[in-house]
């Protein structure tokens, strides 16, 4: 079954409204580009004042065109859009590409104009690309509607909020010439067709091997994530997401009208869908090429081979900084390398095969074979002058360099282990490098970009394994148990939009979470009962009130309280302090719980993101939340694999593993708690927010020290 956008993106009959004989006009340039690039379909110029444009017969209106029209390029100003789309709708046109700006990205009047145009299109079932777009290119019908010549063909596709970013990547492809394009889409304002629909179409197209994307914001982030989850197991999506800074957020809004959203949330959610996120836009093209060409990595263990000490140091650091492991070679492999290059400066990994003499191309082939046969290594990065030996030392070494290039490609194929080459001669596209690339071995000029390509290949390999191993989680989770529903119903009946802490703890317990025992004191006279319930041990006491959000700021917390007299005094102090800070506060009592042992303070939370819907947060809690901001996010519901990945993703891994007397965190218990929270958040629409902060990871397990739940 073909994709519903297929005839729009690959039109066989294309009309140009606003066609012109004036070379300065967009309507002329559009037709000229289509013809020059060998468009396989029929171009239909529309202009009531012309009879012929660039040798093509011209029609007075879209109504005058005989037969069906797949796509219309609208080259007229923004103000004409409603009238033009009305005429196209009456004609039964399938899609229209609105090139002009001046819509929602420009002004309030433009927003109204855009909404009016979309309403007309939807009335007729006509789909809109744009507005505020540079156009599209698709190779199947050679439909070049972006006014850019000599587009190299190949398996890549690009989906972008920005025409300029798209064209900068295209310019890089024209220089490189190896990894060309099947599809280029400048989406503009996404007034109708949105990112997720384009992405699905690219996923359905078997001629597309990798998707490059520059995104400023989503109209429907959840739909995009669902589409990406379906695409990434088949082909990589490499993305640069704008909006990392306040300046970037403002620029995105003024450029395309996009809401960039919370970058930290987007990072976690996009990664969860298997998308390869990059922090440098100049890595988009090379990383997409590498992910398309390279076999999957079995692990993150890599080796570095060069003929000079300095570059292997730089390469090893670049790889390590990106999360790859410079694996020690086996004794047998080191012995083989020593026999090949007796004077090698380093043979354990990284490998310096220079041997203190002028580099020899054959060292790369022989040492590369030894390294790739080592079971401790799952990928190889060559760095240095390879590819330029003939240029540097003369044609006498050319044949050997060709042979080594062919051998390296065969080694990658034979062992199924990625090989990436960084060459100081990459910009010259030498014959030896040409041999490499045609055999599927990518090469790059800069060490950092080559390292990023290998690191991204490892990330994508892990993502595909995770997605393949994850059991699908139904969006409609099981309903909350009756006890939890009763608590929520009672809170609503009392006119509250939040659960009391005692109620939030009870909901957690009802859903299977391990919650420590507590006792609610209505007055100081309940001290004896509290000690009888919890034991004579240090207790934490805190006020329970719907009117007191920040308990500590209102004097509503006392810690390490012992004995009946101590509990009585603490309750009296808490009630008096809260009354002073929040006069008239409705107080349900004072919650008593055993003091948690020393441990790592964590946070688990749920919120509703405006772009991605319900999301789960995990990270360092307590005072660290705002001070360090070491937290990660995932869209809900999550899988166990998602939970494990979240735990392993925060920066403070040493704290989780036990440092300076802290206990080692029970990661399996954390996974269970994260899964319980996911279940609660996804069971119906009752709970909007959850805040467990801190959750203290002690030697005896997890202690939920504070719990809040906000209702929808």
N, C-alpha and C positions, 0 to 999 in steps of 0.2 A: 504494500500500500504506500503510495507516494505521500510525501509531506504536504500539508495544506498550503504551504508557502512556495511549493516547488515552481509553479508556473509564474509566480510573481518574481522570484529571484532568478529564474532561468527563462525569461520571456521569449516567445517565438515571434510575437508581433508587438512592437514597441512604438508607441506614439509619443511625439515631442510637442507639447503645447507651449507655444511661445517660440517656435522654430523661427530662425531668422537667416537672412543673407548677409548680415553685418558680422564680420569676423570678431568684433569686440563684444558681441552679445553671447550670453550663456547658451541660448538656443541654437546658435551656429556651432559653438565649440562642442556641444554635446553630440550633434550629428556627425561632425568631422571626426571625433574620437571613435565613435561607434564604427564608422566606415573604415577608418584607418586601421583599426584593430581587428578587422575581419569579422564583424558581427554576423552570425549565421542566420539570424532571423530577418524579419522585414521591418525597416524603419519607416514610420509614417509621420512626416512633418505636418503640423497643424498651424496655419496662419491664414487668416481671411484675406490678407493683402498680397499674397504671393501665390504663384502657380507652380514654381519649382525652386527647390533649395538643394544645392550641392548635387544636382542631377536627379533628384528624387521628386516625383510628383507631390504637390502640396495640397492639403485638404483645408477647406474653409472652417471646419469645425469638427469636433470629435464625432458628432452625429453623422457627418458625411462620410466617415470611414466605413467601408464595407466589411462585414464579418466581425469576428471577436477581436478584442484587444486585451492582451495579458497585462501590460504595464504602461502607464503614462508617466513620462518625465515632465513635471510641471516647472517650466523655466520662467514663469511670470512672477510678478511681485506678490508679497504676502497678502495684500489686500484683496487680490483676485481669487484667493483659495476657495472660499465658499461657493462662488459661482462656478469655478472650474470643476470642483468635486461634485457639485450637483449635476453638471452635464455628464461627467464621467459615470456617475451612478446611474443615470437614465440610460446610458449606452450599455451598461452591464460590464464595464471595465473591472478586471479582477483586482488591480492594485494601482496605486499612484505614489510616485516619489516626489515629495515636496522639497525642492532644493533651497528655497528662500529662507532667510532668517527673518526676525521681526515678530516672533510669536511669543510664547510664554517665557522664553529666556530673556526677552527684551523689556517687557513692560506689562502692566495690568491689562491694558487694551489688547496687547498681543496675546495674553492668556485667554481673554474672552474670544478673540478671533480663532485661536487654536481649538477651543472647546466647541465653538460653532461649527468649524470645519469637520471635526471628529464626529459630531452628532449627525451631520449630513452623511458622512461616509458609512457610519454604522446603520443608518436607515436603509442603505442599499446593499449592505454586506460587502462594501469595498474596503480593502485593507490599505493603510497608509504607512509609508516609510518616511521617517522624519517627523516634522520639518526641521529646518536648520541643519541640513546634512550636505556632505560633499558627494553623496551618491553611492553606487554599488559597482562591484566588478564580480562577474562569475564566469569561469572558464568554459563551462559546458557549451554555452551558446556564444562564447566570446563577447559577452555583454559588458562592454567597458563604458560605464556611465559615471566615471570619476574624473574625466578629463586629464588622464595621465597616460603617457605613451610608454611602450616597451615594458609592459609588466611581465616579469619572468613567471612562467607557469610552473606549477608544482603542487605538492599536497597540503600546503599551509592554508589556513583561513584566518582572517582577522576581523574582530568585532570590536568597535571602538566608539566611545563617546566623542572623541575628538578626531576630526579629519586630519589635522596637522600631525598628531601622534601617529596615526595610521600611515600617512605619507612618509614620515621619517623612517618608519620600519620598512616601508616599501623601497625607499631610496637605499637602505642598507642591503636589501635583497638584490637590487639592481647591481650593486657593487660586488656582492658575493657570488651571485649567479647560480648557485647550486640549489638552494632551497627556495623554490618559487611558490606562487600563490594560485589557489583554486578559487578563493572567494575573498572579497574585501567589502566590509559593510561599515559605513559611517551611519550610526543609528540616529544621530540628532537628538531631538527631544523625546523620542519614543511616545509620541502622542497616541499611537494605536498599537502597532506591532512593537513588542518589548523584547528586552534582552533574552529572556528565557525562550521565546518562540524562535528567534534566530538561532540560538544555541541548539535547540532541538533539531532544527533543520540541518545544521552542520553535523550533528551527531548521526543523523539518518543518511548523510551523503557518504557513500563508501569511497569516493575519490578524495575526501579530506582526511588527512592523517594526523593533523595537530591544529589546535585552535589557539590563536594569540588574542588576548583581550586587554583593552585599556578601558577601565570603568571608573566613572566618577560617582555614580549612585544608581540605585535600583528603584523602579516604580513598584515592583513586586519581588522583594528579595526572597521570600519563601518559594515562589514559583521558580526563580532562577536556581536555587539550591536543589530543588527536586529535579530540574532539567540537568544540572551538572552531575548529580549522582548517577543519572542514566548514561551520561556521555563518558565520564572519566574511566570507567572500566574498559571502554573501547578505544579511546584516544585521549592524549593529554590536553588539558586546558591550562595554558600559561598566562598568568594575569599580573598586571600592574594596577593596583587599586589606589586611586587618589584619595585624599582626605586624611592623611596622617597628621597634619598640623591644622591649626585654626586658619592659617592663611590658605592652605589647600582647600579647606571646606568652603571658604568664602569664594575662592576662584572657581570652584566647581559649580557653585550656585549661580554665579554671574555668567559662566560660560555656557552651560547647557540646561540651567534650571534644575540641576540634580541636587538632591539632598545626599551628601556624602555619608552621613550616619556616623556611628561610633566605630572608629577604625579597629579597635581591639576586638569588638564583637564580630565585625566583618572578617577579620583575620582568622579567628577560630572557626567560624561557621563555614567559610570558604574552604579552609583546609579540611574540615570534616567531610566535605563533599568530594575530596580528592583533587582539588584545584592546586596547581603549583603557583604560589604567590611569590613575587619578586619585589625587592626593595629598590631595584635600579631598572629604569625603563630601557637602558641600552642592553640589558640582558634578555629582553623579550624574544628577539629573533634567534640569537644563538641557542638559548635554552630550548625553545620549541624545536629547533632543528635536531638538537641532541636527543631529546626525548622521543622524537620520531624515529631516529636512526638506531639508537643504542638498545642492546638487549637488556632485560631487567637485571638489577643488582640483587644478589642473594643476601647480601649484608652490606654494612657500611665500611668494610675493610678494604682499603685501597693501597696501592703501591705507587711510588714516584720513581721515574727513571730519567736520568739526564747525563750530560757529559761535563757538567760544571757544578761546583759546590754551591755557589751563590743562588742560582735559580732553584735548586732543589730545596734550599731553606725557605725561600719565598713560597714555593709551591706547597711544601709541607704545611706551612703556617696557614696558607689560604684554604687548604682542604680541611685542616683541623678546626679552623674558625667556623667552618660551615657544617660542622658536626660529623665529619668523616674520620675514620680511624686509620692512622698510619700503622698498618699491621706489621709486626716483625716477621721476617721471612724465616722459613725453616732452615735448619742447619744444612740440609741437603741442597737447598736452593742457593744458599750463600756459597757453598763449596763450588757449585756449578758456575756462579758468577765469577768467583775468584779464578777459576780455570780459564774462563773466557777473557777476563781482564785482570791479569795478575797484579797490576799496579793500581787497581781501582781504589779510590779514596774512601768509599763507603759501600758496604755490600749488604747491610742488614735491613735497610729501608728507612729513608730514601736511598736509592742506589746511584752513586756517582761513577759512571762508567768511563769517565774521561781518561783515567789511567795516567794522569799527569802529562799526557802528550796531546797532539792534535786529535780532535774527535774523529772517530771512524764510524761510518754509517752501519757497518755490519754489527757493531756492538749492540745497537738498538734491537736488531732482529734477534740475535742470539740471547741477549739478556732478557728481552721481552718474552721470548718463548719460555725461558726458565721461570720467570716471575708468574706468568699466567698459568703455568702448570702447578704452581704452589697452592695447596688447599687453603692456606691462610689468607689468600688474596682473592678478591672478587671483582676488582677493576684496576685498570692501569692508566696512569697519566704520564705521558712523555712530555718533557719540557726542554727547550733549548734551541739548537740550530738545525734540528732535523728538518728536511725539506728544502734546505738551502745549501747543502754541502756542495752540490755541483756549481752553484752560483758563487760560492765562496772559495772553493778549492780547485775548481776547474771541471771540465766535462769528463775527466778521467774517472770520477767517482759517480757519475750520473747513473750508470747501469746498476751499480751496487745499491744506490739509493732507491731506484725503482723496485729492485728485487725486495729490499727490506720493507718498502711500503706495501707491496703485495703480500709479503709474509705476515705483516702485522694485521692486515685485514683478514687473512685466512685464520690467524690465531684467534681473533675475536669471534669469528664464525665457529671455529672448531670448539672452543671452550665455552662459548656463550657468555663471555665476560666483556664488559664495555672497555673500549680503548678510546681515550681522548688525547689529542695532540695539541700542545701549545708550541708554536713555532715563531721565532723572531722574523721569519720570512713569510708569514701568512699573508701579508698584504700584497705580496708579489704573485701569489697563486702559481707557484713553481710547478713544473711537470710532476715532480714526486708527490707534492701535496695534492695535485689533481688526481693522481692514481689513488691516493688514500681516500679522498672524498667520494670518488665514483664507486669505491668499494664499500662505502658506508661508514668510514671512520671520520668523524668531524675534527676539524682543526681550527684553532683560534690564535689570534695574535697576543692577547693579554692573559697572563697567568690567572688573574682573578676571575675573568670570564670563563676560562676553561675549568677552573675549580668550581665555579657556580654551576656550570653545566653538569658536572659529575655529581655534585651534591643534590641538585634538583632531580637528577635521574634516580638517585637513591631514595629521595623523598617520594617520588612518584611510584617507584617500585613498592615501597612500604604501604603507600595509600591503596594501591590496587590489591595488595594482599589483605589489608584490613577490610576493605569493602567486600571482597570476595568471601571472607571468612565470617562477616557479620550476618547474623540472622536478622531479617527484616523486622522492624518494630512498628506495629500498627499505630497510626496516628490516634485512633480512638482507643485509648488505653482502657483497661477495666475500670468500672465505676468505683468511686471511693466506697469503703466499707460503711455499713449503716451507722456505726458509732461516730465516724468522722462527719458524715452527712448531718447527723443530729447536732453536732457541735456548731457546724456552719449555719444550719437553719436557726438555731437558738441565737447566734450572734446577729444574724440579719433581723430576727424578730425584735431584738433589743435595739435595733437602729444602728448597729455598729458595722463599719466596713473593714474591720480588722479583728482577728482573734486575739484574745488575751494570751499571754505566754503559756499559762496552764493549758489552755485549749489547743494551742499550736503543738505543744508537746504531746498532748493526747492524740491529736491527728497523726503525728509521726508514729506514735506507738501503735495506733490502730492499723497503720499501713505496713507494719512489720519492722520499723526502725528500732534499734536498740536504744532506749531512752532510760536514763538513770532515774531512780526513785526521787520524788519530791514530796513536800508537805506544804499545804497552804494554811498559813496562820491568819485568822480573822482579827486577832488581837494578841496582846502580850500574854494573855492567859493560856494561849495554845502552846506555849513553849514546852511544857512537859510532854504533850502529845507529839510534838515535832521531834523531840529527842528520842522518844520511844520508837517512833517510826524510822528515823534515820540513824540512830545510834549516837553515842556520846563522842562525836568527832568534830573537827572544824567544819563549820557550815558557811555557805554563802547565802545571804538574805537580800532580797530585792523586791521592790514594790510591784504590785500587779494592778495596773490601771490603764483604761483605754485613753485617758487624757495625758499620760506621761509617756512620751516616745523615747526620750533619752534619759534613762533612769539615773545614771551617774551625775549628770548635770543638775538634777533636782534633789540630790542628796538621798536618792532612793536605793542605795546599795551599801551593804556592809559585808566585809569579807573576813574569813578566819574567825568566826564567832564560835565560842565554846561554852557549854554549860547552860543550865536553866537561867541563871541570873544574866548571863551574857546575852542570851537570846531575847529575854524580856526587855532588857535595856535597848538592844538594837532595834527591836520592833517599834518601841516608843519613839526612838530617835528618827527612824525612817518616816513614820507617819507624820511626825511634827515637821520634819524638814520638807517633805513633799507638800504639805499644806502651806508652808511658807513660800515655797517657790512656785507652786501651781495652785493658788487658792481655789477652793471649790472642786478640786479634782475628784472624780468618782473612783474610789479605791476599793478594790475587791479583796485586798489582803496583802500579805507578804509571803512570797515564795521562799521556801528554804530547801537547799540542796547541798549534798556533800561537796566540800571543796575538791576540785580536781587536783591531782598530782601535777608536778612539773611536766610540761610537754610542749609540743609545737602547736601554736595557735593558727587555726585554719578558718577559712570562710567558704560556705556553700550558699549560693543564692540563685533565685529565679526572678527574672524580670521580663517585661514585654517590650521587645525591641520594635521600633516603628517600621523597620524594613524586613526583619526576619522573624517576627513573632516571638513566641516564648523561647528564651535562651537560658542556659544554665551557666553559672559562674563558679569557678573553684580557684583557690589560691591561698596565699598567706593571709591570716585574719588578724583580729585584734587591732592594735595600733598600726600594724604594718600595712593595712589595706590602703590607706591614703598616703602613708609615708613612702612606701616602696612600690605599690601598685603592681605586685607580682601576681596577676590573676589571668586566667584564660577562660574562653567561652566556647560553648557548643550549642547548636540548635537542638531543641527538644522535639521528640524524645531521643534519648541517647541509647547506644548499645554498650555492652561491657567493654568492647574494644575502645569506644570513644572515652569511657571513663578512665581506663588505664592510660590512654594517650594524654588526657588532661592532666593526670597526676604527674606523668613524666615530662610534661612540657613546661611547668613553672621553673623559674630560674633557681629557686632555693632547694635544689636536689640534695645538697649536703645536709640541710636541716631535716629533710625527710628521712635521710639515711642514718641520722644520729650524729651529732657533732657537739663537742664540749659538754658532754654529760646528758644531752637530750636523748630521749628514747627513740629507737627506730620506729618510724610510723608503719602501722599495719596497713599496707596498701590494699589488701583484699577487703579489709573492713571498710576502708574508704570507698572502694568500688561499690560495695553493698549499699552504703549510705547514699552515694550519688544516684544509684539506680532507684532507691526508694523515693528520693526527692523528685526524680524524673517522673516516676509513676504518679505521685501526688499531683504534680503540676499538670500532667496530661490527662488526668481523669476528670473530664468535664471542663466546664468553664468557670468554676467557682473561685479558684485561687489565682490572683493576678501576680503576687510577689511572695517570695519566701526569702527569709534572711536568717541563716544560722551562723552567728558570729559572736564569739568564737566557738569553733568546734576544736576542743583540745585533744590532741593525740598524745596519750600517755602510755606508759609501759603496760598498763592494764587494759588499754583499748581507747575508744573514742568517747569523749564526754561532750554532749551538746550543752554548752554553758549558757547560751541564750538563743531564743527562737522567736521569730516574728512571721506572721502570715497576713497579707493584705488580700481582701476579697475583691472580686470584680464588681 
